Amino acid sequence: MKRFTVLFTALLFSIQFAFAQQSPEEFLGYPLGTNFTRHQKVVEYFTHVAENSPLVQYNTYGETYEGRPLTYAVISSKENLQNLEQIKQEHLKNAGIGGSPASSASKKAIVWLSYNVHGNEASSTEASMQTIYELVTQKSDWLKDLVVIIDPAVNPDGRDRYVNWYKQVKATPFNTSPMAIEHNEPWPGGRPNHYLFDLNRDWAWATQTETQQRLKIYNQWLPHIHVDFHEQGKNSPYYFAPAAEPLHEAITPFQRDFQKEIGKNHAKYFDQEGWLYFTKEVFDLLYPSYGDTYPTYLGAIGMTYEQAGQVGLSIETDHGYLLTLVDRVAHHHTTGLSTVEVAAQNVERLNSEFARFYKDSENGSLKYVLSGHKDKIALLKELLDKHEIKYAHATNGKLKAYDALEKRNRTVDLDQNSLVLSTAQPKGKMLRVLMEPSTKLPDSLTYDITAWSLPYAYGLHALSTQGNVPTAAAEKAPAVQNSASPQAAAYLTTWNSMKDARFLSDLLKAGIMVRFTETALENSGKKFGPGSLVITKSDNRKVENFEKTLLDLATEHQRDLTATSTGFSTSGPDLGSSQVRIINTPRIGLLRGEGTSSLNHGELWYFFEQDLNYPVTSIDTEYFEGVDLTKLDVIVLPSGNYRALLDDEGRARLVSWVREGGKVIAIGNALNSFAGKDGFNLKENKEEDQDSIPKPNLIPYAQRERSEIKDLITGSIIETRMDNSHPMAFGYDDTYLSLKLSNDSYSLLSEGYNVGYLDGSPKIVAGFVGSEAKDKLDNSLTFGVEPMGSGTFIYFVDNPLFRAFWQNGKLLFANSLFFVNNSRITNYTQISSSHAN
């Protein structure tokens, strides 16, 4: 009788649970794939599942820039969820984090499924709802030794931008013609996040709030398997692992082989349905900041799944069939469940190989020793902290180690500011990938940039050694304390980093007049290099609470001020010299919209709001012709095609404004609007036609793709000579490592200033440069300034703000805003008041 009661109770519970647990169709009121679901409704469905299933915990890990919740569901057996913290800690011990694994510890496998990192690749979030539903209602037997984590929307802002637009424009019920508005998104599209960043390329650099908050949770789990769900062009069959070459040498044989096992399991289900697919093409595992590579370098089986899509509910393909959202959801749902199935069948292997991955991190350990300005060191430490990578500081002494940039051993003096990073730590392999001065390229055909070394990106000097480097625990630097000096005629501070630029930004917004020195000077026993800031009482005598405001801001930014009682310099210009120039508070316009690169506009927008904290007015290209340019001092042109906007008439209007004192900063392809045009010194480098007779194309068809890369540059680091006597390059050495993203090449300016340039044949520091592309770079411009009338055109051939991770380029851009041709007297009261508003 007791046994019958237990069985009856269990049956009653299962009936009640089945009734309470609604399918996505029942909950939403429509079959999945027949409508796009707004993010809030997705959150509501996951909440419903968690409230009605003992197998799910649903959590919020943060929010987006636009205030939408970032969420994740943890799915496992009831017993596992009750012991989740213990499972997590025992798993991390396999990675050498938090102690050694106990021999009797329970082994569980962790699978993390990430959906909708690109907002307009929207089928995967729909699939996530079906996947969690079937895991808790039909596949719960897989969860005995498995923890599945689902992030239903990595990019909620982008998703809702797309879904809201689609709902506004789609026909009823829908239109399948590719020319229909519902298949042609307006600028900037739903792909990026709020700041128009590609979140799938931000994992390692962690510049965006979504990434930063996700990594805090990801580092608590370090899953065995991570899948990133995507969409590609409408005509492509489904793509799943194994990945294409090049695969980074840090990837283990097991990681490579297990991808194949998962791919074969997918293929089984796709073959049963007659669905086409492809593997081993296009999507490689090299660049470390993807949603597949970043987890891979942390021991996971990291994979990208790509479904044809980026279109509405249904569209006619070029192959004559309809691609529907129903199909797209079904495909992503199938690979999601197939991945979980394979994991459930291989729990022991996944755990043992995961432990081996981390144990091998200690073999052949390498130490990197970094030196440079303390602000740059501090900035790199912030990134390392986000990834929970350990570091230490050197003790005073000498070190002989290898300099990869100079390709020789050299001896340097170490001090407590020198940063020491050892690969003999749990995340040693990831560290090695991020620090490597030059990535080994088994294949030059790759999907993204081929160079990214952190010391180069942060403007630091790096040495490496397998020997011992004495270290000490990092001591917290004493806080900077500035105090008022009744006898002070002025306050001075150096110019070396973006922290200095942000301090300047806040000074200008507070209505404080600031000067900078164009040449080095010595005053009050201290030396100040070019670009150093000079804040005089004379300039600010009408500013209320001048000294208190200045000192409060200096303390907030931890800037060390030197008070001087005299404007008479021991050497160099006196503080009243014409070489100590006023910094205008510039009114800046930033173009956006059709024709501009949404990614570069986003990088600039992010730079102004998050890095510099300085007001900028975004102006759409649609109405730029009607803008009163006299209300602006600076116009920034992101990379883009301005052929229509800056035709002869539009360019003449812009030139007239520049001649009256305006400043244009043009980046990347925006330079094409001025190169070779009347009145401009800027010219493209073009190969001379050596032979007017066309040469026959004798390249075999099978080699066509490899032949084309001879003219490509795929994100390479190139040494650039700098004229650091020019204000644009203040704070830099006489060389700069530039990240070159294209084969664009411009002649050196015969008039104006070649601030950054390649003198002779370029020195390729890292990354792939095709042979023909390299030849085109001889004697070419990287950064230039062309005066015109009372104003200036500033040319950035290379993007100094790329993905917000090339930290060492940001001061170049700040210099261009504040130092280059920027000393006209303006109404500071009016400007500071408008900033406050």
Residue, then its C-alpha position, 0 to 999 in steps of 0.5 A: m500500500k505504501r509503495f502504491t501511495v508513493l507511485f500515485t504521488a509521483l504520477l500526480f506530481s508529473i501530471q501537475f508539472a506537465f500541466a503547469q509547464q507550458s511549451p513556448e507555443e502555449f505560453l506565447g500564443y503562436p508556434l515558434g518561428t511564426n513571429f519574432t519574440r521581443h526580449q522581455k517576452v523571452v525573459e518572461y518565458f524563461t521565468h515561467v519555466a524556472e517557476n514551474s520546474p525543479l530542474v531550472q534556476y534562472n538568474t540575472y547577471g547584469e543589464t545592457y546599456e539600454g537597461r535590458p536584463l542579461t540573464y542565464a538559466v542553469i538546467s540540471s537534475k534536482e539533486n545537482l541544483q541543490n549541490l550546485e555550488q559544490i559542483k562548481q567548486e569541484h569543477l574549478k579545482n580541475a582547472g587548478i583554481g581553488g585547490s586540487p580535485a578530490s579523488s572522490a569528487s562527483k564529476k559533472a560536465i558543464v555545457w554553456l549555450s549562448y544565443n543571439v550575440h548578433g541581434n539580427e541573427a534572431s532565430s537562435t533566441e527563439a530556438s533557446m525557448q524550445t531547447i530549455y522546454e525539451l530539456v526539462t520535459q523530455k530529456s531530463d535523463w541527460l541531466k543526471d551528470l550534466v549542468v546546462i547553462i543557457d544565455p537566451a540573448v547575449n545582445p538584448d539591445g541589438r535583438d530588440r532593435y531588429v525585432n522592433w524594426y521588423k514588426q514595424v515594417k513587415a507585410t501581413p502576414f509577410n513578404t518573401s521577396p528579397m526586395a521587400i523592406e522587411h529583408n533590408e534593414p536600415w543603418p546600423g542594423g540589429r547586429p551590434n549592441h548599443y554602442l554598435f560593437d560586435l559582441n562576438r569580437d569582444w570576449a578577450w578585450a571586454t570593452q562592453t558592459e555585456t561582456q564584462q558582466r558575462l565574464k564574471i559568471y563565465n569565470q565561475w563555471l569555465p564550461h567544458i563545451h561552449v556554443d555560439f549560435h549565429e546566422q549567415g547569408k540566406n543561401s548558405p547551408y547550416y555550418f557546424a564544427p569541426a572548424a576551418e584552418p587555421l587553428h591556433e597551436a594552443i588547441t589540443p588534439f582532443q579539442r580538435d577531435f571532439q569537435k568532429e565527434i559533435g559534428k558527426n552527431h549533428a550530421k546524423y540528425f541533419d541527414q535524417e531530415g535531408w538538411l544540408y550542412f557544411t564543416k571545416e570551411v570559413f570559420d577558423l579558430l585563431y583570433p582569440s576574442y570570438g565566442d568560440t576561440y575564447p572558451t577554447y583557450l580556456g579548455a572548452i570545446g568552443m564552437t560556432y553554429e551558423q544558420a542561413g538567415q538574417v532575414g524575416l519570417s520567410i524569404e526566397t533564396d537564390h536557389g528557388y526555395l523559401l527559407t523560413l524562420v520555422d526552419r531556422v529555429a528547428h536547425h538551431h534547436t537540433t544542434g543545441l540538443s545534439t550538443v547536450e546529448v554528446a556531452a551527456q555521453n562523454v562526461e568522464r572524458l570531458n572532465s579528464e581532458f579538461a584537467r589535462f588541459y590545465k595541467d599542461s598549462e604549467n609545462g614550459s612556463l614563460k614569464y613576460v616582464l612589461s614596463g612602461h608608464k604606470d597608467k598604461i600598466a594600470l590599464l592592462k591590470e584592469l583587463l587581466d583582472k576581468h579575466e582573473i589572470k594573475y600577475a605580480h610586480a618585479t623587485n628592483g634589479k636587472l634582468k636579461a631577457y628576450d625582446a621580440l620586437e628587437k629580436r635579441n636579448r637585452t638587459v633592463d632595469l626593473d622596478q616595482n612598476s614592472l609587471v610580471l606575468s607567468t604562464a605557470q598559472p591556470k589560465g596560462k594558455m590564454l595568457r600566452v595567446l594574448m601576449e604572443p608577439s607574433t602568432k604562428l599562422p599555419d594558414s593565411l586565409t583567416y576570418d579576422i585580424t592576425a595580430w593582437s599582442l597586448p603589450y603592443a596594444y597597450g603601448l608597453h615594452a615586453l621581454s620574455t624569459q624562462g628564467n626566474v624573475p624576482t617578484a613581490a606582492a603588489e603594493k597599492a600605490p599611495a593616493v595622490q593628494n594635491s593641496a592648494s598653494p596660496q603662492a601658486a601662479a599656476y599648476l602643471t601636470t604631465w601628459n602621457s595617457m588617456k587618464d590625462a586626457r580624461f582629466l583635461s576633458d573634465l577641466l574643460k567641461a568645468g569651465i577651466m581654461v587650460r594651456f599645453t606646452e609645445t616644447a619641453l620646459e623645466n619649472s619648480g625643479k621638475k621637467f615637463g615634456p611636450g603636451s604637459l598641461v598648464i593651468t594658470k590663475s591668471d587665465n581662470r581669475k573669473v572662475e568661481n572656486f577655481e582652485k577647489t574645482l581644480l584640486d577636486l578634479a585632480t584628486e578624482h583622476q589621481r593626477d599629480l599637480t605641481a604648483t609653481s609660484t612663477g611663470f619663469s621657467t628654468s629651461g624651455p618656454d615661460l608659461g606666458s610664451s606663445q609656445v604654451r598654447i591655449i586649449n579651446t573647448p571644442r564643439i564636436g560633431l560626429l557623423r553617423g548614418e548611411g554611408t558611414s561604417s557603423l562599427n567605426h561610428g560606434e568606436l568613436w561614440y564609445f570613445f567620447e562617452q566612455d573613454l574620454n567622457y566628453p560631449v559629442t553631437s551625433i549628426d546623421t548624414e541624411y540631414f548633414e547638408g542642412v547643419d549650420l557648421t559654424k556651431l561646430d569646431v570639429i567634425v569627425l568623419p568615421s570610415g565610410n563612403y561619402r561619395a554622395l554627401l561630399d560631392d563637389e558641392g558638399r566638399a566645397r562647403l566643408v573646405s570653406w568651413v575649414r578655411e575659416g578655422g574648422k577641423v575635420i578628422a577623417i578615418g579610414n575610407a573617409l580619406n577617399s573623399f579628399a585624396g586626389k581632389d583639387g586643393f588637397n595634398l593627400k594622394e593615393n599610392k598607385e602602382e605605375d602601369q608598367d605594361s599597357i598590354p593586359k596580361p593573361n590570367l594564368i592562375p588556376y581556378a583552384q588557387r584563385e582564393r590564395s592568389e587574392i590574399k597577396d593584396l590583403i592585410t589581415g589586421s597586422i601590426i606595423e612599425t610606424r615612425m612618429d614625429n613626436s615633436h608634433p602636437m598630434a604625437f605628444g606623449y609618444d615615442d619616435t616609433y608607434l606600433s600601428l594596427k593596419l586593417s587594410n591595404d589602403s596606401y597614401s603618399l607622404l604629404s609634400e605639404g603639411y605634416n607627416v606625423g606617422y609614416l612608413d619610411g622605406s619598406p615597412k617593418i611587419v612586427a606581427g600578422f599577415v601582409g600579402s606580398e603585393a600589399k606590402d610593396k604598396l606600403d613603401n613610403s606611405l602615410t599613416f597619420g597626417v595633418e594638412p593645414m588649409g586656411s585657418g583650419t586643418f584636415i587630420y588624416f587617420v589612414d589606420n584606425p587608432l580606436f579599433r574595437a576600443f582595445w587598441q589602447n595605445g592609439k587613443l591618445l593620438f585621437a585625443n591629441s587631435l581633438f585638443f592640441v592640433n590647431n585648437s587655440r582660438i579664443t572662444n566664449y568659454t562661459q557659453i561653452s561650459s554652460s552648454h556642456a552642463n546642459 
